[in-house]
Amino acid sequence: MNSNTTPRVARRITSPAVAPPGIPLPTDDAPIPAYRYYTPPPRPLASCERQRSGEAPALALTTDTSFHNIVTMTSGHGGVGLSVMASMLAWTLARREHSCALIDADFVAGCLDLLLGVEREPGLRFSQVDAPLGRIEGDAMNHELMMWEGVRVLPYDPWSARQPDWWEVQAAIRALAETNDVVIVDAGQGGLIETVPDLRSGMQVIA
């Protein structure tokens, strides 16, 4: 047994100090800062754990629903029975005690009064609509329209040389939408939809 043994000293191996990004390493004479450890983000709640807030959002989406009762009917090409479909829809709504107005806005091949057999009835036609300020009184226009099976009809007379401007069409649609439950617009192949804003924002039916 060798008595000349020296006590073993455990060597402590230390790794080089690593500081978080953006923070310099402390020197010997500088106090060691206490670093804050990373805290993971909170776990997102499941749909069953979420509680619905009773407060309205600060920025609410606004939708113009003042003329939500306009139904625009169009077709890809002529001869599919679009005018018959629009007339039967208006007739059905009138049978259910809804005040309904039927507008012929097909300025290419529209003859809705001939289809309904009221071409000789007195009443307002689109060639007689005049709205220089873009506004028509709804009650007055309702009174001037011809009636067919309880439906107020505003036909277009293609034999007339005058085609209404887009603001006159919009003024007529708005006037009837203010005074009727439903306004059905026979727009033919839809050439007028791009120029009349109310036709774009309302309900559309494609045959």
C-alpha positions in Angstrom: 0.0 0.0 0.0 1.4 3.3 -1.1 1.0 6.0 1.5 2.3 8.6 -0.7 -1.0 9.0 -2.5 -2.4 12.4 -3.0 -6.2 13.0 -2.8 -7.9 13.1 -6.1 -9.5 16.3 -7.0 -12.6 16.0 -9.1 -12.2 18.2 -12.2 -15.4 20.1 -13.0 -15.8 20.4 -16.8 -17.8 23.5 -17.6 -19.2 24.4 -20.9 -18.6 27.9 -22.3 -21.1 30.4 -21.1 -23.9 31.1 -23.6 -26.1 34.1 -23.2 -29.5 34.6 -24.9 -29.4 36.3 -28.2 -28.9 40.1 -28.0 -27.5 40.0 -24.4 -23.7 40.3 -23.8 -21.8 37.9 -21.6 -21.0 39.3 -18.1 -17.4 40.1 -17.3 -15.7 39.0 -14.0 -16.3 42.3 -12.3 -19.9 42.8 -13.5 -22.8 41.3 -11.6 -24.4 38.4 -13.2 -27.9 39.3 -14.3 -30.8 37.1 -13.6 -32.1 35.9 -17.0 -35.9 35.3 -17.4 -36.6 31.9 -18.8 -38.8 31.4 -21.9 -42.5 30.9 -21.2 -44.5 29.1 -23.8 -47.6 30.8 -25.2 -51.0 29.7 -23.6 -52.7 26.7 -25.2 -55.5 27.8 -27.5 -58.9 26.9 -26.1 -61.0 24.3 -27.8 -64.3 25.3 -29.3 -66.1 23.7 -26.3 -64.0 25.7 -23.8 -64.5 29.1 -25.4 -67.0 31.5 -23.9 -68.9 33.8 -26.2 -68.7 37.4 -25.4 -71.9 39.4 -25.1 -70.2 42.6 -26.4 -70.4 43.6 -30.0 -67.1 43.9 -31.9 -65.7 47.3 -32.2 -65.6 47.2 -36.0 -68.9 45.7 -37.2 -69.5 44.9 -40.8 -72.2 47.1 -42.2 -74.5 45.7 -45.0 -77.0 47.9 -46.9 -80.3 46.0 -46.6 -82.6 48.9 -47.5 -83.5 47.2 -50.8 -83.2 43.6 -49.9 -86.6 42.8 -51.6 -85.3 43.1 -55.2 -85.0 39.8 -57.2 -83.2 40.0 -60.5 -83.8 37.2 -62.9 -81.5 36.6 -65.8 -80.7 33.8 -68.3 -77.7 32.8 -70.4 -79.6 33.1 -73.7 -83.0 33.9 -74.9 -85.9 31.4 -75.3 -85.5 29.6 -71.9 -88.8 30.9 -70.5 -87.3 33.6 -68.2 -90.2 36.0 -68.6 -92.7 33.2 -67.9 -90.8 32.2 -64.8 -90.6 35.8 -63.5 -94.4 36.3 -64.2 -95.3 33.0 -62.4 -93.1 34.0 -59.4 -94.8 37.4 -59.1 -98.2 35.7 -59.5 -97.5 33.2 -56.8 -96.3 35.9 -54.4 -99.5 37.9 -55.1 -101.6 34.8 -54.4 -99.8 34.7 -51.0 -101.0 38.2 -50.3 -97.6 39.9 -50.9 -97.6 43.2 -52.8 -95.4 42.5 -55.8 -94.2 44.6 -58.8 -92.9 43.1 -62.0 -90.4 45.1 -64.1 -89.4 44.4 -67.6 -85.8 45.5 -67.8 -84.9 43.4 -70.9 -84.3 46.3 -73.3 -83.2 44.0 -76.1 -86.1 41.6 -76.5 -88.5 42.6 -73.8 -92.3 42.4 -74.5 -93.7 41.5 -71.1 -97.0 43.2 -71.7 -97.6 41.1 -74.8 -96.8 37.9 -72.9 -99.3 38.8 -70.2 -101.9 40.1 -72.6 -102.1 43.6 -71.2 -100.5 45.5 -74.1 -103.7 47.5 -74.6 -104.2 48.3 -70.9 -103.6 51.9 -69.8 -100.6 52.4 -67.7 -97.0 53.6 -67.4 -94.3 52.2 -69.7 -90.6 52.4 -69.4 -90.4 54.9 -72.2 -92.5 57.3 -70.1 -90.4 57.1 -67.0 -88.7 60.4 -66.3 -86.3 60.8 -63.4 -84.0 63.8 -64.0 -82.8 63.8 -60.4 -82.6 60.0 -60.1 -85.7 60.0 -57.8 -89.3 58.9 -58.3 -92.1 58.9 -55.8 -93.0 55.3 -55.1 -96.7 55.7 -54.2 -97.3 57.8 -57.3 -95.6 55.3 -59.6 -97.5 52.4 -58.0 -100.8 54.2 -58.9 -99.8 54.6 -62.5 -98.8 51.0 -63.2 -101.1 48.5 -64.9 -102.4 45.5 -63.0 -102.2 41.9 -64.0 -103.6 39.3 -61.6 -102.9 41.5 -58.6 -99.3 42.3 -59.8 -98.2 45.7 -60.7 -96.4 45.6 -64.1 -93.9 48.1 -65.5 -93.4 46.9 -69.1 -90.9 48.0 -71.7 -92.2 49.0 -75.2 -89.4 48.0 -77.7 -91.2 49.8 -80.5 -90.5 53.1 -78.8 -87.2 54.7 -79.9 -86.4 55.8 -76.4 -84.4 53.5 -74.1 -84.3 54.6 -70.5 -81.0 55.6 -69.0 -79.5 53.5 -66.1 -80.4 56.1 -63.4 -84.0 56.1 -64.6 -84.0 52.3 -64.3 -82.5 52.5 -60.8 -85.0 55.2 -59.8 -87.9 53.1 -60.9 -86.7 50.0 -59.2 -86.0 51.9 -55.9 -89.4 53.6 -56.0 -91.2 50.2 -56.4 -89.0 48.6 -53.8 -90.0 51.2 -51.2 -93.7 50.6 -51.7 -93.9 46.8 -52.4 -93.0 43.7 -50.6 -91.1 42.2 -53.5 -89.8 43.6 -56.8 -89.1 41.1 -59.5 -86.9 42.4 -62.4 -86.8 40.5 -65.7 -83.3 41.6 -66.8 -83.0 39.3 -69.8 -79.4 38.3 -70.4 -78.2 40.6 -67.6 -76.6 43.4 -69.7 -78.1 46.0 -67.3 -76.7 44.4 -64.0 -73.2 46.0 -64.4 -74.6 49.6 -64.6 -77.4 49.5 -62.0 -76.0 49.1 -58.5 -79.3 47.8 -57.0 -79.4 44.9 -59.4 -75.9 43.8 -58.3 -76.6 44.0 -54.5 -80.0 42.2 -54.6 -80.9 38.6 -55.0 -80.2 37.1 -58.4 -81.8 34.1 -60.0 -80.2 32.6 -63.2 -82.3 30.4 -65.5 
